[in-house]
């Protein structure tokens, strides 16, 4: 008799692997070989994700924030956000990195590094594309921190979240179904929590950006927010 739990998990792993930009380039047979050597795990909001040795992790659903603690400033800085189909720890940091679930739940697939390496030549282009996308987002944040006002940095962070995880509507508004604290938004934007609170209060009064009762973000005028974000 077939174990339906194992069968369901195998299908789930295969679906998540197909979301990954590098692994999706492989043949179905290669994807199946990698899936057979992979495991899947579900986490709840606030839980920390650890990556076993000789594995790498792909987000299947939900959103994971990666943070490092800056001792000199006594703050946590968000260095990356990973959503469905994206890799955790694409960049290795000299600092200890903590991965935390920021959505209601998240599903992670742990891919065996040896199984992946056997198929690596055909997957290099996809890995390079993902690396470049993450690098471009990091450069954008760095340029904003150097040249932008605090308001522009916050706008850039929200626009990036909307483009990656939000829903744009026909009336020019948008919705980001993620729950971030003001401190987390400050860590994303590279500014202080007080500045984020002050800016979002001003935008709410102007009808530009509001927080829903559930803690998600409603952008009433996406075009105007994009203008603020582009004003480098």
Buried (B, 14 or more C-beta within 10 A) or exposed (E): EEEEEEEEBBEBBBEBBBBBBBBEBBEEEBBBBBBEBBEBBBBEEEBEBEBEEEBBBBBBBBBBBBBBEEEEEEBBBBBBBBBBBBBBBBEEEEEEBBBBBBBEEBBBBBBBBEBBEEBEEEBEEBBEEBBEBBEEBEEBBEEBBEEBBBBBBBBBBBBBBBBBBBEEEEEEBBBBBBBBEBBBBBBBBBBBBEBBBBBBEEBBEEEBBBBEEEEBBBBBBBEBBBEBBEBE
